Structures are given as structure tokens and as C-alpha cells.
Amino acid sequence: MHCELAIPGLLSAQPAMRAPALELLMARGRHSTQEPLSLEKWLCERFGAETLAAGAYTLLGAGGEPGDEAWARADPVHLRLLRDRMVVMPAEMLSLPIDEARALAAGLRDILEVEVVSPRRWCVRLPSGACAGERTALEAAGKPAPIERSSDALLTEIQMALHAHPVNAAREARGEPVVNSVWLWGGGRLETLERSALHSVLADDPLALGLARAAATRHAKLPQGAHAWLERAPEDGRHLIVLDELRAPAALAADEDMRNVLERLERDWFAPLLAALRAGRIGMVTLHVPDGAAASFETIRGDLRRFWRRPKPLGAFT
């Protein structure tokens, strides 16, 4: 079995954050670097998709049917206008419950056809003449935000509808940031993808699941950890597991959250997979870090005998 892990945000960890099993896998295997990509672009390239049709694949992965129409992601955000720039607060910073997300989206349905996949993932049928960018709101967090994702008229109409919504009035009264806009990105139509060489994809991100579905690849939500997966996994094949929990704290410089997530991934995934590699249950483990200091680490059982390759803190790879 070849187990591949996609772990965006991993190499943003501070030097003091340690993960012994992960560090051993990285130290003993082969290390290669590549051009950094967002997780979404990396996944699209992996499945041979020519366009970043994030809206269509997200909807497909959530069980929807995009058909032949163009869809985009329209994720809820708070845009803060400063004197000379606009700052993006992505949905990961908004603590938006599902009932509020659905109510806000319902208030936009006279303007757009909106499907709420999760509180922070909304999809819209892309209106004729509207355009969507490629950066996610999380990538733009804290940075100056050019308004280049759609026509000014459409964004203005959306923002006016959100401004008047009772959910935002209640959030403002509680001192919480309001959802005053959406972030349009990843527009496009489904493509006919070739069948993937992967035997399965495990992910909580519906975009990854949608790409797998389009490529006729078995797919499922993440289990509790590697132990639960290995109990049911086949003896062979190539399997991709998307572990994207580090991505938000890395982008938002939330060090304590990142430390907690890293500790959980070490316990639930990295340590059990290292043990399975030692025992011969897995033949190869490949770690992919698509973003930041983008790199891959490929390790087979025999590599673990390279005792002279000492583990290093994650920060040493940046």
C-alpha cells in the first residue's frame, strides 16, 4: 500500500512545535521541493482538471449535481475597509453557525442561486458576465484585497442585501463581526476527468471529494484516525488522505491552535502510520505540503534504518 497525505500549512509550524513520528518520516525519506500551490490547485492538478472549478466540484462532493452550468464558490467574509486598503476576514474567523449561514444565504436568493455546503463553504451558480478569481479568502486573509472577483454592481447588490439582514443585526448587537460580503472564487464547469490512479480519497473538504467523484474514485469522509482506517483499508493500492486542519491556523498565525492541531494529527495519523510502515502494513508513506515552502517527503520501510538522518524541527524545512 502507498499512503499519501496532503497536509497544507504543515511547514508553517514554529520551531518549538514538535511531532516526533512526523519528523522521523520526513528525515528518513527522500525530500523534493516544488512550486507552491494552494491545496485546491494542487488537487486539480493531481486529478488532471484544467480549470479551478472549485464551486462545481465542491457542490459535487457534497452530493449536489452542478450539471453543465458554471458554479463558483461564494464563501462568507467580513470585509473591513481601512483608510487605504480593505482587509479580509475569512469565514474561519467568523464563528458562523449553520443556521445563520443558511438564513444569510436565503437572503441572497433573489440575486444568486446559493447552495450552503457548510457554514464557510457556499456555492453559487455563476451569473452570466460575472467572473471569479482563484485565491481563496483564507489566502487573502489580512492582506489588501483588490475587488476583482465580479462586477462591482453584483458585489454591491450582495453587500446591500447582507447589510440589511436580521442575522447581521443580531451579530452586530452581540459584538460579532458581520458577514458583509462573499468571496467569489473558483468559477467554472465540471470537466470529464480520466479515471484516477488512486484507489481511494479520504477528506473532509468537499472539493477533494468532488474531484474524486468526477474521476470515478472511491471517496469518503475522514475517519477518526489512521487506526480506524487501517482496520478496513485494503492491503494494497494508492490512497490519498487530505489533512487540511493546519491550513487555517497557519494562514491566520494562530500558533496555539496550530500546536493543538499538530499534536492531534501526530497522535491520530502520523504515529500510527509510522508504526504501520515499520510493521510492513504500509509499503510507502508520502507527505505532500503543497503550499508555503512546498515539498514532498517519500519514505519506505527500509528508509527507517537510516539512523544517521536525524529528525529536525518542522521549521528547519522552510
Order of alpha helices (4+ residues) and beta strands (2+ residues): beta-alpha-beta-alpha-alpha-beta-beta-alpha-beta-beta-alpha-alpha-alpha-beta-beta-alpha-beta-alpha-beta-alpha-alpha-alpha-beta-beta
